[in-house]
Amino acid sequence: MEEISKSKYYVTLLVLAILLIGATLRSPISSIGPLVPFFREDLGITNATVGFLNTLPLLAFGLFSPFIPKISSKLGMEVTLLLSMAVLFMGVTLRAVDGVYMLVFGTLLVGLSIAVGNVLSPGLIKSTFPFKVGLMTGLYSVSMNLVSALSAGLSVSIALSPGYDWRFAMQIWGIIPALAVIVLLLRLPGIITTRKKVFAKIDARPGKGLLKSKLAWAVTLFMGLQSLIAYSLFAWLPIILTTKGFTESEAGWLMTTYQLALLPIAFLAPIVASKMENQSRLAFISGMMFFVGLLGVSLISSSYWVVPFLIIIGIGAGTTFSLAMIFFVMRTGTVEQSSQLSAMAQSIGYLIAAAGPLFLGTLSEFANGWAIPLIVLMSVAVMVALLGLYAGRPEKIDFEEAN
């Protein structure tokens, strides 16, 4: 009985750890956009610098992701996640303690830490809950998007509260990785006694053969371009809305509305897509929902008719992200192949996505507005839809033929 009770205790801690880690993977980034008007004025920085701050985590995702499986195979998955959550807490705290240089350094630490969570969390779920992957992935996604939505809406309210400022509003989101560290520390005795390293020793670097596969590239570009839109909106949507006449607080809560629309879709889309033989139509529609939503945002000014279009963008974002994750599994035949495709898509894909915030911020300054950047995003949305038609076909990558 004591062994059963201890087992339930460690499983409960594991579920809690997964939810807390999921909650840290977007909130440190989504909380930045609504606070841009505050720290841009305080620190005297340009849109190009703000774009770089939003690009830096994505560069960290792309450049650091291929090395994470090797680190995890030596330390163990949960120990690696524990260390990453500690570094994430440091990054969230440090980026608001001083000027621009500390803001950049803290942001770099945030990006490196989140990269670990992005790569290892799905493997942790698959390895520890093999018969409840769908449920746990859904809960993990809901936790990620719910806290991200709350951070976008609450950050401005906190910054405007008497006695607080943008620095406190930015640092408060370090509470979640701190809680994740505590929970993972509580699990350490169980990890040490079982000597369990749940992440397999897989070489997840994409080989030359995989790089020759058209289907692998379709999945990679689908992943990268949908991420480019999502992270560009994290960076600039609040600013775009304020230029249309909304207050900073209204823009923050409108950002929350957009992200809340992701929640049911992020939970349901993986379940629905996994039961479909062909996901092409769903992928195409989700890409075009990005287009329709962005078109609405570009045409509507200072009116809450913008809300339905933000919801449409949210549904498109939730569906495309879920499909990208599903493609890693459904376009491959084995866990090893899935890991290789995932590493390729996340490393190259996030490097593509990294161009979005910086390029659009710089373009807005040259164009003296956001009309042209929004047209660029709509063009990317069409590309996502077309890539989805190819990536969603019921085929698997032939690794032998590719090699």
Secondary structure, 3 states (H helix, E strand, C coil): CHHHHHHHHHHHHHHHHHHHHHHHCCHHHHCHHHHHHHHHHHHCCCHHHHHHHHHHHHHHHHHHHHHHHHHHHHHCHHHHHHHHHHHHHHHHHHCCCCCHHHHHHHHHHHHHHHHHHHHHHHHHHHHHCCCCHHHHHHHHHHHHHHHHHHHHHHHHHHHHCCCCCHHHHHHHHHHHHHHHHHHHHHHHHHHHHHCCCCCCCCCCCCCCCHHHCHHHHHHHHHHHHHHHHHHHHHHHHHHHHHHCCCCHHHHHHHHHHHHHCHHHHHHHHHHHHHCCCCCHHHHHHHHHHHHHHHHHHHHCCCCCCHHHHHHHHHHHHHHHHHHHHHHHHHCCCCHHHHHHHHHHHHHHHHHHHHHHHHHHHHHHHHHCCCHHHHHHHHHHHHHHHHHHHHHCCCCCCCHHHHC
